[in-house]
Amino acid sequence: MIWWVFLLVILTVLSYLSDIGLITFMKDWRVPFLNASLLSFLMLLCMLGLLGRMMQKSKKGEKETLRERIEQLEREISGFREK
């Protein structure tokens, strides 16, 4: 996930440099069907990738939490059965 953030930082810096006029050739690059700059489109794709990765990891974290809770309850049940 750190690579998504790293790529997003690079694209943001390039976009900023293009907006202030230091990189002039990048202003003319456009995505035809969106009429947006290429850097904006790439930043959008990176954010979507980052969001998807975070959602995937949060679901995995929920499953791990539930699995730990099940193991804890099974230990409690086995303790009651022994008594």
N, C-alpha and C positions, 0 to 999 in steps of 0.2 A: 504494500500500500504506500510505502514511502516513495516509490518511483512515480506514482500518480501525482503526489504532492510536489515532488521535485520537477516533474515535467510541467505542472501547472504554474509553478513559480517562474520557470524559464519563459513560458508563453506570456505570462503577465508582464514580465520585464520587457520582453520584445514588443508587446503591445503598447506599453507605456513609452518606450523609446520611439516607436512609430508615431504615436499620438503627438509627442512633443517635436517631432520633425527630424530627429537624428537618423532614423532609418526611413528614407523617403520612398524607396522602391517597393516597400511592403504595403503601402497604402493602396496601390493599384490592384493588388491581388484580391479577387472577390470569388465567393462561391456563387455560381450562376443562379441556381434556383432559389436561394435564400436572400440574395442581394446583401450579403453580409461580408465583412472582411474575413480573410482566411484565418487570422489569429483569433478572432472572436469565435469562429466555428470550431477551431481546435480546442479553445478553452472550454466551450460547451461540451465537447466530446469528453474531455478530461474530467470535467465535473460529473458528467453522467457515469463515467467509469468509476470514479471515486465513490459516488453515491451507491452504485450497485455493489461495490466491494464492501462498503460499510454495512449495507443491509444484509449481505451474505454472512459477514462475520457476526453481526448481532444475532441472527437466527441460530448460528452455531453456538454462540454463547448462551442463548436461552436453552438449547438442548443440553449443554453441559451442566447448567444449573439444575435443570429438571432431573438429569441422571444422578447428580450428587444427592438431591433430595430423596430420590427413590432408594438409593443405597442407605441413606440414613434411616429411612422408615423401615427398610428391611432389617437393619440391625436392631431397631427398637422392637419389632415384632418377634425376632428370634430371641431377644432378651425376655419378653413376656412369656414365650413358649417354654423357656427353661425354668421359669418360676412356677 
